[in-house]
Amino acid sequence: MINDTLQKKDDTALKALGISEEVLAFAGPILDSLKERFQKIDDLAEYNQLRIIKAFQDAHIGEASLKGTTGYGYDDIGRDGLEKVYSLYFHTEDALVRPQITCGTHALALALMSNLRPGQTLMSIAGKPYDTLEEVIGIRPSRGSLAEYGISYLQVDLLPDDSFDFNKIRKALEEDTEHKIHLVTIQRSKGYQTRHTFSVDQIGEAIRFVKTYRPDVLCMVDNCYGEFTEDKEPSDVGADMVVGSLIKNPGGGLAPIGGYIAGKKECVANAAVRLTSPGLGKEVGASLDILPQFFQGFFMGPIVTASALKGAIFAASAYENLGFSVLPGADEQRHDIIQAITFGSPEGVIAFCQGIQSASPVDSFVACEPAPMPGYDSDVIMAAGAFVSGSSIELSADGPIKPPYNVYFQGGLTWPHAKFGILKTLQNMKDRGLAKLDANH
């Protein structure tokens, strides 16, 4: 009786926010079917939350750790404690977690540029990297790229079933008689591609395969969007470095900037020197007043990620019911928070993103439109009415305006907000005649 009353109040509140009876009738059965799945996500979040608590306690984080420093940042116990927490959670020798790392692309560029030298080769075994890394590597010529510093690039594409092409990986390693291949990179999430995200076990299998032929090769994993979606991380299966952004999963929606590199001590030391200066490394870099958000964001990360996972599953289920191609499928296991939906037209991508924007607590009145973006080769539409500008752990969606016209949805600090965002996209699709909702699906 209490649940029925609350549901009626929820529906009334949603209607006040512009959700029609038709949309609610379509979504209701889908949401009911997901309750058991959502419980498993909550169980995973609890497990990872407990792992983080242990890391905090083992690192002896105290009230003094929350105080920041200015200037050079010498002897910053809070900054050092935070990096200890990350290394304990990821089971690595060391970690670099800094506000001076501006974004995920910067963190990845830092890891690559600091651990590769002129004459060496970077090899991607997961096919084409994310768009913004093309300029970092030099696939698209750009000032300061790896290519400008004499670092070569080799790419092994995935097989048609989205699995690693072990035969071609082996061939590339065997033909590298001069041992120029120094670092292998694996992008965990799909980026702007229509492939499946890799599970941690799949990543572990690939790393073991590479190390069998070349134990000396470093293996780096772009971990963006994947943290806390499983009960282990790529560093638990042999990755020498895992790299990510704090305005995604590990920032918990509280970190206003930042990135991390967790891994072998030597790899992290190289990155620290590149970030600051030779001779200074990790010893400098003031944390200013940002430590409470970094600590609390990481603490909240598993719970926030759980909300985002629920939103992604709801989106997949709703749009699969409408006949759109979704990746991953509604019933597939999740290894990141991103949900791709193929609309086949720019109108669908725009309607979806504008629905997400209109559901936001910030800038809900803004009608987002496609526009050129730095690092991309086509116009991109981005919806993110976020407390932290560009944060993709908050309710957000984006997509390049080019065939096959995919939208990439992610985030949601709370499950009710993620649910509302999807309902607003459905309302947009219905109102613009882009989808016909059937309550008897």
Residue, then its C-alpha position, 0 to 999 in steps of 0.5 A: m500500500i505504501n509502495d503504491t502511494l509512493q509510486k503515484k506520488d512519483d508519477t505525479a511529480l514526473k508529470a509535473l516535469g513534462i512526462s506524459e501518461e503514455v511515456l510512463a505507461f511504456a516505461g513502467p513494465i520495463l522498470d519492473s522487469l529490472k528490479e532483480r538486476f538492479q539488486k545485483i548492481d547494489d550488491l556490487a556497489e557495496y562490495n567495492q565500497l567496502r574495498i575503498i573503506k579498507a584502503f582509506q583505513d590502511a592508508h591511515i587517512g585522518e582529518a589532517s589529510l583533508k587539509g591542502t597546501t599551496g605553493y610548491g606543495y612540499d610534504d603534502i600529507g593529504r595528497d600523498g595519502l590520497e595517492k596511497v588510497y588509490s594504490l591500495y584500491f587498485h593493488t598497485e605499487d604507486a599512484l599519481v592523482r593530481p588536479q594538475i592532470t586536467c582530463g582523461t586525455h591528459a592523463l593518457a597522454l602523460a602516461l604515454m609520453s612519459n613512458l615512451r622514448p624516441g625510436q620506440t613503438l606504441m602498439s594498440i591491440a584494441g583497434k582505433p583509439y578514442d578520437t582525442l588520442e589520435e592527435v596525441i599519438g599523431i594519427r592526425p598530425s598535431r603539435g607535440s604528438l608522439a609522432e613528432y618525438g619519433i615514437s611510432y604507432l602500430q595498430v592491431d584491429l579487433l576481429p569481427d566479433d570484437s575479440f582480440d586478434f591474438n594471431k596478429i598480436r603475436k605476429a607483430l611481437e615476433e616481427d619486432t626483432e629490434h624490440k622497438i615495441h615498448l608499450v601496448t595500450i588497451q582501451r577498455s571502453k568503446g569510445y565512439q565505436t560500435r564495439h563491445t567494452f572489454s571485461v577485466d578478464q578479457i583484458g587480463e587474457a590479452i595482457r598475459f598473451v603479450k607478456t608470454y612473448r614479450p615480458d618486457v613490454l609495458c601494458m597500459v589500460d585506458n580505464c575511463y568509464g570502467e572503474f567500479t563496474e566489476d569486482k576487480e580492476p585491470s591492475d588486478v590482472g597484470a596491467d602495468m598502468v591503469v589510467g582514468s579521469l576524476i570527472k568520471n567514475p572515481g571522482g564520484g561527481l564531486a571531484p571538479i578536475g583531475g586524473y590518475i595513473a596507478g601502476k608500477k612505481e617506475c611508470v608512475a615516477n616517469a609520469a610524475v617527472r613529466l607532469t612536473s619537472p626532472g628532479l622534482g617528480k611527485e614531491v611538488g604539486a600543491s593540492l590547494d583546497i581540493l582534497p575533500q572533494f577528491f577523497q569523498g568523491f572516491f569514497m562515493g564512487p561505487i554508489v554513484t557508478a551503480s546509479a549510472l549502471k542502472g540508467a544505462i540498463f534502463a536506456a538499453s531496455a527502453y530503446e531496444n523495445l523501440g526497435f533501435s540497435v543498442l550496445p551493449g544489449a539490454d540483457e548483456q553484462r556491463h563492463d562500463i557505464i556507457q550505453a550506445i544507441t544507434f538512431g540512423s539519423p541526426e534527428g534522433v541523436i539531437a532529440f536524445c541529447q536535448g532530452i538529457q539536457s532538459a532533464s538536468p539540474v543545471d542549464s535545463f533551459v539550454a537547447c544543445e546543438p551540434a558544433p565543432m569540438p577540439g579533438y574531433d573530426s566532425d560536429v559533436i553534440m554534447a548534453a551535460g547540465a552538470f555541476v562540474s563542467g563536462s563531467s560524464i559521471e553526471l547525467s550526460a550524452d554525446g555523439p558525433i554527427k556522422p553515420p551511423y548516428n550513434v549517441y553515447f549515454q552515460g552517468g547519473l549521480t542518482w538513479p532517480h535522476a538517471k531514470f528521469g533523464i531517459l524518460k525525457t528522451l523518450q518524451n522527446m522521441k514521441d513528441r517529434g514523431l521519431a518513435k512510437l511507444d507501445a505500452n504492450h511491448 
